[in-house]
């Protein structure tokens, strides 16, 4: 045995047989066929075998990738990769450009893209894309069929980056110049100036032409439709396939300065589909990934923010749909937060820019506390009657840090932020029969110079010191007064009644898609037809004739109408609203 000078069997590891001798392998080899570093046949962990030259390596360098216990070469188009083909490149080699539609590295970019030598990516050209929208859809659909399964999420991120990079080149300037393609007007509802474009997108600036804005909208619509088609394959549960990249892309697209109504509507529809799917497929012990639930809340938050910044009077149908869905969406997300969890008095909080959602599973006889932010806004819930300790309830609270229900000009800073509360039976979307038996104490931190004058929903206000912090307290004798559905209905009923008095709202209201408008229109037409029928005597009026010589003494007892019953009922029904 080499280096030992003894006779015996040759070990399998670290040695090899050469004629009658047992020789040592190179120190880098676990098993070998010779003494060189390139005679390895197996390697000691963490190194792996490179079959190309039979050496042991960490494989942490360009142009090679790890595959099991081997270090294999990438395609020549790849600088780094996760597999052998040009569809599995992580980075492209010199002279090749990333095609975001199918994630390949290619020497020339397909229409409608051009080569960007600074990033080595295919990019949308600076010039006006004359047939961009059509070519984008063709290229995107072709890429859907070609892209490798392991690169699908990276592909969505790459296409999103492609669009946002193009938009960043079109940032232009807002008020007062509006990119020299529009005028800057002051809008009292928003308490700010906005660009009104001569041609193009009415956003923060007027740099895009109407065709470019339309092309970008169609491109992003393709992405949302694709994500929607993949929704059944996505899963919000913990330790499941990663859908975070899809949610990140939606959030970035809906938060862009070039976002449109169509993009917001598409994003809203997709997250609704994903949440409903999660509810319908959940098992009793399934737990859902908080980061994914939070990302969905952030997307919805961005949708609300867009509507409030572009249509704060909630005149368009898409705006009405998004706001009307808030209670159900918050409730559903909160249910998923608590699914599969036990009573451990630990709150689950989803954070977003303007809205936070908090949930906790409580023993009904004890109550629970929830807190949001720093310094914390605190909500305390206590039973007002003696409850069976076996009753388990779920508390869901939506903390509206920003008033997105009203135009900036209509916001009431004298009242603290909304806290909307529902108390449901465990794992249920239905409000519990015990919800009205809980009181709520809401504590709002008072910042410097801030003054609150009252509470929402007839709760009793007071001031209190907790530790060293000053708080404004609202005591509500029943959680029912904070119920999400009732509070939002009251809030919107009050604010929308005022909005209807504004000429701007009446001039721009989406009448054709409003059921309330058509109901009022039908009643108005009924009124006109009834008046016409009566005045022109199209329908002869009912009359009561007193025989000659008879004393007028009409009472219900002796009153008799001598006419067919059907005739009487039809006439009564026709004018029932106006008599």
C-alpha positions as CSV (number, residue, x, y, z in Angstrom):
1,X,0.0,0.0,0.0
2,X,1.5,3.3,-1.1
3,X,3.0,5.3,1.7
4,X,2.4,2.6,4.3
5,X,4.5,-0.4,3.1
6,X,2.1,-3.1,4.1
7,X,0.3,-5.8,2.3
8,X,-3.5,-6.2,2.3
9,X,-6.6,-5.2,0.5
10,X,-6.7,-1.8,-1.3
11,X,-9.4,0.6,0.3
12,X,-12.1,1.8,-2.1
13,X,-11.8,5.4,-1.0
14,X,-8.7,7.6,-1.4
15,X,-6.7,4.7,-3.2
16,X,-6.5,3.1,-6.6
17,X,-4.9,-0.1,-7.8
18,X,-1.9,0.1,-10.2
19,X,-0.6,-3.3,-11.1
20,X,0.3,-5.1,-7.9
21,X,0.3,-1.8,-5.9
22,X,-2.3,0.2,-4.0
23,X,-1.7,3.9,-4.8
24,X,-3.0,7.1,-3.1
25,X,-5.5,9.3,-5.0
26,X,-5.0,13.0,-5.4
27,X,-6.1,14.8,-2.1
28,X,-9.1,16.3,-4.0
29,X,-10.5,12.9,-5.0
30,X,-12.6,10.5,-2.9
31,X,-12.2,7.7,-5.5
32,X,-9.9,7.8,-8.5
33,X,-8.3,5.9,-11.4
34,X,-4.9,7.6,-11.1
35,X,-2.8,10.0,-9.0
36,X,-3.7,13.2,-10.9
37,X,-6.4,15.7,-9.8
38,X,-8.1,14.9,-13.2
39,X,-8.3,11.1,-12.4
40,X,-11.2,11.4,-10.0
41,X,-14.2,9.1,-10.3
42,X,-16.0,10.3,-7.1
43,X,-15.6,13.3,-4.8
44,X,-16.0,14.1,-1.1
45,X,-18.8,16.5,-0.1
46,X,-19.3,19.4,-0.7
47,X,-17.3,19.0,-3.9
48,X,-18.8,17.3,-6.9
49,X,-17.3,15.6,-10.0
50,X,-16.8,17.5,-13.2
51,X,-17.0,14.8,-15.9
52,X,-15.5,17.1,-18.5
53,X,-12.0,16.8,-17.0
54,X,-12.7,14.2,-14.1
55,X,-11.8,16.7,-11.4
56,X,-13.5,17.5,-8.1
57,X,-14.9,21.0,-7.8
58,X,-17.3,23.2,-5.9
59,X,-18.9,24.1,-9.3
60,X,-19.4,27.7,-8.1
61,X,-18.2,29.4,-11.3
62,X,-19.5,30.6,-14.6
63,X,-20.6,28.3,-17.5
64,X,-21.2,25.3,-15.3
65,X,-24.1,24.1,-13.2
66,X,-24.7,21.5,-10.5
67,X,-26.7,18.4,-11.5
68,X,-26.9,15.8,-8.7
69,X,-23.3,14.8,-8.0
70,X,-21.9,16.2,-11.2
71,X,-20.7,19.6,-12.5
72,X,-21.9,20.0,-16.1
73,X,-21.3,22.6,-18.8
74,X,-24.0,25.2,-19.7
75,X,-25.1,26.0,-23.2
76,X,-22.6,28.3,-25.0
77,X,-25.2,31.1,-24.9
78,X,-25.2,31.0,-21.1
79,X,-22.8,32.8,-18.7
80,X,-24.5,30.9,-15.8
81,X,-27.3,28.4,-15.9
82,X,-29.5,25.9,-14.0
83,X,-29.6,23.3,-16.8
84,X,-28.1,22.3,-20.2
85,X,-30.2,24.3,-22.7
86,X,-30.3,27.9,-23.7
87,X,-33.8,28.0,-22.1
88,X,-32.2,27.5,-18.7
89,X,-29.7,30.4,-18.6
90,X,-29.5,32.5,-15.4
91,X,-27.3,35.0,-17.2
92,X,-26.4,35.4,-20.9
93,X,-22.9,35.1,-22.2
94,X,-21.2,37.9,-24.0
95,X,-22.8,38.6,-27.4
96,X,-26.2,37.2,-26.3
97,X,-29.3,39.0,-25.1
98,X,-32.0,37.8,-22.7
99,X,-35.4,37.3,-24.4
100,X,-37.9,37.9,-21.6
101,X,-40.7,36.2,-23.5
102,X,-39.2,32.7,-23.3
103,X,-36.1,33.3,-21.1
104,X,-33.6,32.2,-23.8
105,X,-30.3,33.8,-24.6
106,X,-30.2,34.9,-28.2
107,X,-27.8,36.7,-30.6
108,X,-30.6,39.1,-31.9
109,X,-33.9,40.1,-30.3
110,X,-37.3,39.3,-31.8
111,X,-39.8,42.0,-32.8
112,X,-40.9,44.2,-31.3
113,X,-37.8,44.3,-29.1
114,X,-34.3,45.6,-29.7
115,X,-30.8,44.9,-28.2
116,X,-29.8,46.9,-25.1
117,X,-26.0,46.6,-24.9
118,X,-25.9,48.2,-21.5
119,X,-27.9,45.5,-19.8
120,X,-27.6,42.7,-22.4
121,X,-31.3,42.4,-22.4
122,X,-33.9,42.7,-25.1
123,X,-35.8,45.9,-24.5
124,X,-38.7,47.9,-26.0
125,X,-37.2,50.5,-28.4
126,X,-37.4,54.2,-27.5
127,X,-39.2,55.0,-30.7
128,X,-42.9,54.7,-30.9
129,X,-43.8,51.0,-31.2
130,X,-46.0,51.2,-34.3
131,X,-47.3,47.6,-34.0
132,X,-46.1,47.0,-30.5
133,X,-49.3,45.7,-29.0
134,X,-49.9,43.0,-31.6
135,X,-46.3,41.9,-31.7
136,X,-46.1,41.7,-27.9
137,X,-49.1,39.4,-27.7
138,X,-47.7,37.1,-30.5
139,X,-44.3,37.0,-28.8
140,X,-45.7,36.5,-25.3
141,X,-48.0,33.7,-26.4
142,X,-45.2,32.0,-28.3
143,X,-42.9,32.3,-25.3
144,X,-45.6,30.7,-23.1
145,X,-45.4,27.5,-25.2
146,X,-41.6,27.5,-25.2
147,X,-40.5,28.6,-21.8
148,X,-39.1,25.9,-19.5
149,X,-41.3,25.0,-16.6
150,X,-38.6,26.0,-14.0
151,X,-38.3,29.4,-15.6
152,X,-41.9,30.5,-15.6
153,X,-41.8,32.7,-12.5
154,X,-38.6,34.3,-13.7
155,X,-40.2,35.0,-17.1
156,X,-43.1,36.9,-15.5
157,X,-40.6,39.0,-13.6
158,X,-38.5,39.6,-16.7
159,X,-41.5,40.7,-18.8
160,X,-42.7,42.9,-16.0
161,X,-39.3,44.5,-15.8
162,X,-39.4,45.0,-19.6
163,X,-42.6,47.0,-19.4
164,X,-41.5,49.0,-16.3
165,X,-38.2,49.9,-17.9
166,X,-39.9,51.2,-20.9
167,X,-42.3,53.3,-18.7
168,X,-39.3,54.7,-16.8
169,X,-38.0,56.1,-20.1
170,X,-41.3,57.8,-20.6
171,X,-41.5,59.5,-17.2
172,X,-41.6,63.0,-18.7
173,X,-42.6,65.8,-16.4
174,X,-45.7,66.5,-14.4
175,X,-47.2,69.9,-13.4
176,X,-46.7,72.6,-14.4
177,X,-45.2,71.6,-17.8
178,X,-47.0,68.3,-18.3
179,X,-44.3,67.3,-20.8
180,X,-45.5,70.1,-23.0
181,X,-48.4,68.0,-24.1
182,X,-51.1,69.0,-21.8
183,X,-52.3,71.6,-19.2
184,X,-52.0,71.6,-15.5
185,X,-55.3,72.1,-13.7
186,X,-56.2,72.3,-10.0
187,X,-58.8,69.8,-8.8
188,X,-60.4,70.8,-5.5
189,X,-61.5,67.2,-4.7
190,X,-57.9,66.1,-4.7
191,X,-56.5,69.3,-3.3
192,X,-53.8,69.1,-5.9
193,X,-52.8,69.9,-9.5
194,X,-53.1,67.3,-12.2
195,X,-52.1,67.1,-15.9
196,X,-54.9,67.0,-18.4
197,X,-53.3,65.6,-21.5
198,X,-54.0,66.8,-25.1
199,X,-53.4,63.2,-26.3
200,X,-52.4,60.2,-24.3
201,X,-52.4,58.9,-20.8
202,X,-54.0,61.2,-18.1
203,X,-51.6,60.3,-15.3
204,X,-48.8,62.2,-13.6
205,X,-47.5,63.4,-16.9
206,X,-48.5,63.5,-20.6
207,X,-45.4,61.9,-22.2
208,X,-47.1,58.9,-23.7
209,X,-49.2,59.1,-26.9
210,X,-52.7,57.6,-26.8
211,X,-51.3,54.7,-28.9
212,X,-48.4,54.0,-26.5
213,X,-50.8,54.1,-23.5
214,X,-53.1,51.7,-25.3
215,X,-50.3,49.4,-26.2
216,X,-48.9,49.2,-22.7
217,X,-52.4,48.5,-21.4
218,X,-52.8,45.6,-23.8
219,X,-49.4,44.3,-22.9
220,X,-50.1,44.3,-19.1
221,X,-53.5,42.8,-19.8
222,X,-51.7,39.9,-21.4
223,X,-49.6,39.4,-18.2
224,X,-52.7,39.5,-15.9
225,X,-54.6,37.1,-18.1
226,X,-51.6,34.7,-18.1
227,X,-51.3,34.9,-14.3
228,X,-55.1,34.3,-14.0
229,X,-54.7,31.2,-16.2
230,X,-52.1,29.9,-13.8
231,X,-54.1,30.6,-10.7
232,X,-55.3,27.0,-10.3
233,X,-51.6,25.9,-10.2
234,X,-50.7,28.5,-7.6
235,X,-51.0,27.9,-3.9
236,X,-51.0,30.3,-0.9
237,X,-50.3,27.6,1.7
238,X,-46.9,27.4,3.5
239,X,-44.3,25.0,2.1
240,X,-45.9,24.9,-1.4
241,X,-45.0,26.1,-4.8
242,X,-43.9,29.7,-4.9
243,X,-46.4,32.2,-6.3
244,X,-44.6,35.2,-4.8
245,X,-43.0,36.2,-8.1
246,X,-46.5,36.4,-9.7
247,X,-47.9,38.6,-6.9
248,X,-44.8,40.8,-7.0
249,X,-45.3,41.4,-10.7
250,X,-48.9,42.3,-10.2
251,X,-48.1,44.7,-7.4
252,X,-45.4,46.5,-9.4
253,X,-47.7,46.8,-12.5
254,X,-50.7,48.1,-10.5
255,X,-48.4,50.6,-8.6
256,X,-46.9,52.1,-11.7
257,X,-47.4,55.8,-12.6
258,X,-48.9,54.6,-15.9
259,X,-51.6,52.3,-14.3
260,X,-55.0,52.4,-15.9
261,X,-58.5,51.4,-15.0
262,X,-58.2,48.1,-17.0
263,X,-55.0,47.1,-15.1
264,X,-56.5,47.8,-11.7
265,X,-59.6,45.8,-12.7
266,X,-57.5,42.9,-14.0
267,X,-55.3,42.8,-10.8
268,X,-58.4,43.0,-8.6
269,X,-60.1,40.1,-10.5
270,X,-56.9,37.9,-10.2
271,X,-56.5,38.3,-6.5
272,X,-60.2,37.7,-5.9
273,X,-59.9,34.4,-7.9
274,X,-56.8,33.4,-5.9
275,X,-58.4,34.1,-2.5
276,X,-61.7,32.3,-3.4
277,X,-59.6,29.3,-4.6
278,X,-57.8,29.3,-1.3
279,X,-61.0,29.3,0.7
280,X,-62.6,26.5,-1.4
281,X,-59.6,24.2,-1.3
282,X,-58.5,24.7,2.3
283,X,-58.4,21.8,4.8
284,X,-58.9,22.1,8.5
285,X,-55.1,21.9,9.2
286,X,-53.8,23.9,6.3
287,X,-51.8,27.0,7.1
288,X,-51.4,29.8,4.6
289,X,-48.2,31.7,4.0
290,X,-48.5,35.2,5.7
291,X,-46.1,36.8,3.1
292,X,-48.4,35.7,0.2
293,X,-51.6,36.9,2.0
294,X,-49.8,40.2,2.8
295,X,-48.8,40.6,-0.9
296,X,-52.5,40.1,-1.9
297,X,-53.5,42.8,0.6
298,X,-50.9,45.1,-0.8
299,X,-52.2,44.6,-4.3
300,X,-55.7,45.4,-3.2
301,X,-54.4,48.4,-1.2
302,X,-52.8,49.7,-4.5
303,X,-56.1,49.2,-6.3
304,X,-57.9,51.3,-3.7
305,X,-55.2,54.0,-3.8
306,X,-55.4,54.2,-7.5
307,X,-59.2,54.6,-7.4
308,X,-58.9,57.2,-4.7
309,X,-56.3,59.2,-6.7
310,X,-58.2,59.0,-10.0
311,X,-61.9,58.6,-9.2
312,X,-62.4,59.5,-5.6
313,X,-66.1,60.2,-6.2
314,X,-66.4,56.5,-7.1
315,X,-68.3,57.3,-10.3
316,X,-67.0,54.5,-12.5
317,X,-68.3,51.0,-12.3
318,X,-64.8,49.5,-11.8
319,X,-64.3,51.8,-8.8
320,X,-67.6,50.8,-7.3
321,X,-66.8,47.1,-7.8
322,X,-63.5,47.4,-6.0
323,X,-64.9,49.3,-3.0
324,X,-67.9,47.0,-2.7
325,X,-65.7,44.0,-2.5
326,X,-63.6,45.3,0.5
327,X,-65.6,43.7,3.3
328,X,-65.7,40.3,1.7
329,X,-62.0,40.4,0.7
330,X,-60.8,41.5,4.1
331,X,-63.0,38.8,5.8
332,X,-61.7,36.1,3.5
333,X,-58.0,37.1,3.9
334,X,-58.5,37.1,7.7
335,X,-60.1,33.6,7.6
336,X,-57.1,32.3,5.7
337,X,-54.8,34.0,8.3
338,X,-56.2,31.9,11.1
339,X,-56.9,28.6,9.2
340,X,-55.3,25.7,10.9
341,X,-54.2,27.7,14.0
342,X,-55.0,27.0,17.6
343,X,-55.9,29.4,20.4
344,X,-52.6,30.7,21.5
345,X,-53.5,34.4,22.0
346,X,-51.0,35.3,19.2
347,X,-52.3,37.9,16.7
348,X,-51.7,37.6,12.9
349,X,-51.1,41.0,11.2
350,X,-50.9,41.7,7.5
351,X,-49.4,45.1,6.8
352,X,-49.8,47.4,3.8
353,X,-49.4,51.1,3.0
354,X,-52.9,52.3,3.9
355,X,-54.6,49.3,5.4
356,X,-53.6,46.7,8.0
357,X,-55.5,43.5,8.7
358,X,-55.4,41.8,12.1
359,X,-56.9,38.5,13.3
360,X,-56.8,36.5,16.4
361,X,-58.6,33.3,17.6
362,X,-60.0,33.9,21.1
363,X,-61.8,32.0,23.8
364,X,-65.1,33.7,24.0
365,X,-65.2,33.8,27.8
366,X,-61.9,35.7,27.9
367,X,-61.8,38.1,25.0
368,X,-58.7,39.3,23.1
369,X,-56.4,42.3,22.2
370,X,-55.0,43.3,18.8
371,X,-52.4,46.0,18.2
372,X,-51.2,47.7,15.0
373,X,-48.0,49.7,14.3
374,X,-45.7,51.7,16.5
375,X,-46.7,53.4,18.7
376,X,-49.5,50.9,18.7
377,X,-53.2,51.4,17.9
378,X,-54.9,49.0,20.3
379,X,-58.2,47.2,20.1
380,X,-59.5,45.4,23.2
381,X,-62.5,43.1,23.1
382,X,-64.3,41.8,26.2
383,X,-67.5,39.7,26.7
384,X,-70.4,41.6,28.3
385,X,-72.2,38.4,29.3
386,X,-70.9,35.1,30.7
387,X,-70.0,32.7,27.9
388,X,-69.2,29.0,27.8
389,X,-65.4,28.6,27.8
390,X,-65.8,26.1,25.0
391,X,-67.0,28.8,22.6
392,X,-64.1,29.7,20.2
393,X,-64.4,32.8,18.0
394,X,-62.3,34.5,15.4
395,X,-61.8,38.3,15.6
396,X,-61.0,40.2,12.3
397,X,-60.0,43.9,12.3
398,X,-59.3,46.1,9.3
399,X,-57.3,49.2,10.3
400,X,-57.7,51.9,7.7
401,X,-54.6,54.0,8.4
402,X,-55.6,56.3,5.5
403,X,-59.1,57.4,4.7
404,X,-59.5,56.0,1.1
405,X,-63.2,56.2,1.2
406,X,-63.4,59.9,0.7
407,X,-61.7,62.5,-1.6
408,X,-58.8,64.2,0.1
409,X,-60.9,67.4,0.3
410,X,-63.7,65.5,2.2
411,X,-61.6,63.7,4.8
412,X,-62.3,64.4,8.4
413,X,-59.1,64.7,10.4
414,X,-61.1,65.3,13.7
415,X,-62.0,61.6,13.9
416,X,-59.5,58.7,14.3
417,X,-58.8,56.2,11.6
418,X,-61.5,53.5,11.0
419,X,-61.3,50.2,12.7
420,X,-63.8,47.8,11.2
421,X,-64.5,44.7,13.2
422,X,-66.1,41.3,12.6
423,X,-66.4,38.5,15.1
424,X,-67.1,35.2,13.4
425,X,-67.5,31.6,14.4
426,X,-64.3,29.7,14.2
427,X,-63.1,29.1,10.6
428,X,-66.4,30.7,9.3
429,X,-67.2,33.6,7.1
430,X,-70.4,34.1,9.0
431,X,-70.8,36.6,11.9
432,X,-71.2,34.9,15.2
433,X,-74.4,35.1,17.1
434,X,-72.3,36.3,20.1
435,X,-70.6,39.2,18.3
436,X,-73.0,41.7,19.7
437,X,-72.2,40.6,23.2
438,X,-68.7,42.0,23.1
439,X,-67.6,45.5,23.9
440,X,-64.6,47.2,22.3
441,X,-62.1,49.7,23.6
442,X,-60.1,51.4,20.8
443,X,-56.9,53.3,21.7
444,X,-55.4,55.7,19.2
445,X,-52.0,57.2,19.9
446,X,-52.1,61.0,19.7
447,X,-49.2,62.5,17.8
448,X,-47.9,66.0,18.4
449,X,-50.4,68.6,17.3
450,X,-53.1,66.0,16.6
451,X,-56.5,66.4,18.1
452,X,-59.5,64.1,17.8
453,X,-63.0,65.5,18.5
454,X,-65.1,62.3,18.4
455,X,-65.5,58.7,17.5
456,X,-67.3,56.9,14.7
457,X,-70.6,55.1,15.2
458,X,-71.7,56.7,18.5
459,X,-68.8,55.2,20.6
460,X,-67.9,57.3,23.7
461,X,-64.7,59.3,23.4
462,X,-62.2,60.0,26.2
463,X,-58.4,60.7,26.7
464,X,-56.1,58.4,28.6
465,X,-52.4,57.9,29.3
466,X,-50.9,54.5,28.8
467,X,-47.4,54.3,30.1
468,X,-45.9,57.6,28.9
469,X,-48.0,57.9,25.7
470,X,-51.2,59.9,25.3
471,X,-54.1,58.0,23.7
472,X,-57.6,58.9,22.4
473,X,-60.0,56.2,23.5
474,X,-63.3,55.2,22.0
475,X,-65.5,52.9,24.0
476,X,-68.1,51.0,22.1
477,X,-70.6,49.1,24.2
478,X,-71.2,46.6,21.4
479,X,-68.9,45.4,18.6
480,X,-72.0,45.5,16.4
481,X,-71.5,49.2,15.9
482,X,-68.0,48.5,14.4
483,X,-69.3,45.8,12.0
484,X,-67.5,46.1,8.7
485,X,-70.6,45.9,6.5
486,X,-72.6,48.4,8.6
487,X,-69.8,50.9,9.0
488,X,-68.8,51.0,5.4
489,X,-72.4,51.1,4.3
490,X,-73.0,54.1,6.5
491,X,-69.7,55.8,5.5
492,X,-70.4,55.4,1.8
493,X,-74.0,56.3,2.1
494,X,-73.1,59.6,3.8
495,X,-70.2,60.4,1.6
496,X,-71.9,59.4,-1.7
497,X,-75.0,61.4,-0.9
498,X,-72.8,64.5,-0.7
499,X,-70.9,63.5,-3.8
500,X,-74.2,63.3,-5.8
501,X,-74.7,67.0,-5.0
502,X,-71.5,67.9,-6.9
503,X,-71.9,68.8,-10.6
504,X,-68.6,67.1,-11.4
505,X,-70.0,63.8,-10.1
506,X,-73.3,64.2,-11.9
507,X,-71.5,65.1,-15.2
508,X,-69.2,62.1,-15.1
509,X,-71.2,59.5,-13.3
510,X,-71.3,56.1,-15.1
511,X,-75.1,56.1,-15.4
512,X,-75.4,53.3,-18.0
513,X,-73.9,50.7,-15.6
514,X,-75.8,51.9,-12.5
515,X,-78.8,49.8,-11.4
516,X,-80.0,52.6,-9.2
517,X,-80.1,55.0,-12.1
518,X,-82.1,52.6,-14.3
519,X,-84.5,51.9,-11.4
520,X,-85.1,55.7,-10.9
521,X,-85.4,56.1,-14.7
522,X,-88.1,53.4,-14.9
523,X,-90.1,54.9,-12.0
524,X,-89.9,58.4,-13.7
525,X,-91.2,56.9,-17.0
526,X,-94.0,55.2,-15.1
527,X,-94.9,58.5,-13.5
528,X,-95.0,60.3,-16.8
529,X,-97.1,57.5,-18.5
530,X,-99.5,57.5,-15.5
531,X,-100.0,61.3,-15.7
532,X,-100.5,61.1,-19.5
533,X,-103.0,58.3,-19.2
534,X,-105.0,60.2,-16.5
535,X,-105.0,63.6,-18.2
536,X,-105.8,62.3,-21.7
537,X,-108.4,59.9,-20.2
538,X,-106.8,57.0,-22.0
539,X,-108.0,55.0,-19.0
540,X,-111.4,56.2,-17.9
541,X,-111.5,57.1,-14.2
542,X,-113.6,55.3,-11.7
543,X,-116.7,57.3,-10.7
544,X,-119.4,57.1,-8.1
545,X,-122.9,58.2,-9.1
546,X,-125.5,59.3,-6.6
547,X,-129.0,58.5,-7.7
548,X,-131.3,61.6,-8.0
549,X,-133.0,62.6,-4.8
550,X,-130.6,60.6,-2.7
551,X,-128.9,62.3,0.3
552,X,-125.1,62.3,0.1
553,X,-124.1,59.9,2.8
554,X,-121.1,57.9,1.6
555,X,-119.5,55.5,4.1
556,X,-117.5,52.4,3.6
557,X,-120.6,50.4,4.7
558,X,-122.8,51.5,1.9
559,X,-120.1,52.2,-0.6
560,X,-120.4,49.9,-3.6
561,X,-118.3,49.8,-6.8
562,X,-120.2,48.2,-9.6
563,X,-117.3,47.2,-11.9
564,X,-115.3,44.0,-12.6
565,X,-112.6,43.2,-10.0
566,X,-109.9,42.8,-12.6
567,X,-110.6,46.2,-14.0
568,X,-110.4,47.8,-10.6
569,X,-107.1,46.1,-9.7
570,X,-105.4,46.9,-13.0
571,X,-106.3,50.6,-12.6
572,X,-105.3,50.7,-9.0
573,X,-102.0,49.0,-9.7
574,X,-101.2,51.4,-12.6
575,X,-101.5,54.5,-10.4
576,X,-100.7,53.1,-7.0
577,X,-97.5,55.1,-6.7
578,X,-99.2,58.4,-7.3
579,X,-102.7,58.3,-5.6
